[in-house]
Amino acid sequence: MKFRNLATPALFTVILSLFPSVQAQKKIDAEGHQWWQHAVFYEIYPRSFADSDNSGMGDLNGITSKMDYLKQLGVDAIWITPCFPSPQVDFGYDVSDYEDIDPTYGTLKDFDHMVEEGKKKDVRIILDFVINHTSDQHKWFLDSKSSKTAGHRDWYIWRDGKGANQPPNNWNSTFGGSAWKLDPATGQYYYHYFYAEQPDLNWRNPAVEKAMFDVTRWWYKRGVSGFRLDAVDTMFEVEDLRDNPTLPGINKFGDPNQEVKYNAKLPEMHDALTKLRTVADESDAVLIGETWTKNIEELKEYYGGHRKELQMPMDFLFTQVNQLSAPEFRRQIAGVDKSGGWPVYLLSNHDIVRAYNRYGDGQHNDDIAKLMAGLFLTLRGTPILYYGEELGMENNDPTRREDVKDPIGRLGWPKEKGRDGERTPMQWNDSANAGFSTVAPWLPVPASYKTHNVAAEDKDPDSILNFYRHLLALRHTDAALAEGEYVALNENDPNVISYLRRYKNEAVLVALNMSNTEHTVKFDLAPQGFGKAKSTTLLTTLKPAPARIEEVSLAPFGVYIARLSK
Ligand code: NOJ
């Protein structure tokens, strides 16, 4: 399957320089939208993106060296998962110092250089703020565990057990086993929602709040444009620490299932995030939430309603539509779009199996990768790409327990294989280790790197990479894609999801065939005010491009995107 080649990669650079990104032009546009509402975000797992010193692990200088690649792709902001000093038990999500860089990834000087180079190219830096817990090697925790009267004792959650070898309550760690660990030195247990090496901070202590808020100020001064907030849901627990209700069955770690009722999504969390937002507003920064919600109502709460909370709570419900289903996506998109907040779409991340595997049918995976890009990059809202998604990178899951790096994969094997599969090195070319490193990288690349890599796809006008570039160039230049409202079309179609992005006298029409058979769709756009509109194809995988907008035949997994002008 082909798509209409609108421009060669070289021409992209010209297009992009003619139309600098909206954020570069002005802070707030005519519709009152701020920079992050038109920015394209891109998540980088620093250990796996670019390895400048051939250590087998990526680093900040590696990221800096790829700024041109990111710019040419159409990225405006990169979210870098934790690169702070850490024992790396959870690959950086166990922070031992919030105000430095882990030597694996470089130095503060390298960080400053990256910010500077980013500025030159209009690529902003977003850091990952691990707000719920620190490493057990953080100086705060080392002091906290040193004695019951230590200055930092109350910075974490310590309690007596219920009896000999009995933790304070029945709470499970989400990473397996009890959420409590006995510290023999003081005879008390401390609470950890994640690994035992990740003790939870006590957010009820104002000193914790102050220290953590100051961390964000420190980075804003260094040029950071915002934070992705890790595990916000579990910042608070009920004060009396009562047991969670037990549910039938056992989980993948062999623990009794339970409702996570008294240690997640407490109202106090929203108060703390609202205050954190006030700090962010001092620096015009954006807060992105790792917000796992059950439904849109819960998601809405993170936007804050009448008070300002997170600008960008991620909609993970979108990532859980785990089948190519036009009705399911239509329902999900409509819900978020009407939520009153600015939608935030992503297909995958470092904790979620790659979209290429989740949606691929094994036969048309590249077409489906373009289809999914055609969906989430044309919606009203801000997209967050996951590195390598633009290449059609696939999961490379370990096949033997002894190869697993992610501790939950070793603990939960074989039911839980861990997250190594979606964290493999970026595929730069078809040389050994996908050109990531001259030595064996920390995780192996999948065999498909031979075809799915930047160098090969750069040359192929029909590649997934060039499809992403076309789409992102459109997002940066087309007013309807940037500003337009979302108008669902043909809402009873079981196979093809279609919609308009309507803005003033212009609209962009998007039609995506989510099935493996051809379908012809008819559009009557008179009710939307575009009955007699002139249409121009912007991007399509259909060959030839449809002649008439009124009736479009979509090949299996076909994408059709057209501009309508009155
Ligand atoms: C969510 C992060 O995305 C994940 O990778 C990490 O293991 C947990 N939070 C704990 O920090």
Boltz pocket constraint, residues with backbone or C-beta under 6 A from the ligand:
constraints:
  - pocket:
      binder: B
      contacts: [[A, 90], [A, 93], [A, 94], [A, 130], [A, 194], [A, 230], [A, 231], [A, 290], [A, 350], [A, 351]]
      max_distance: 6.0
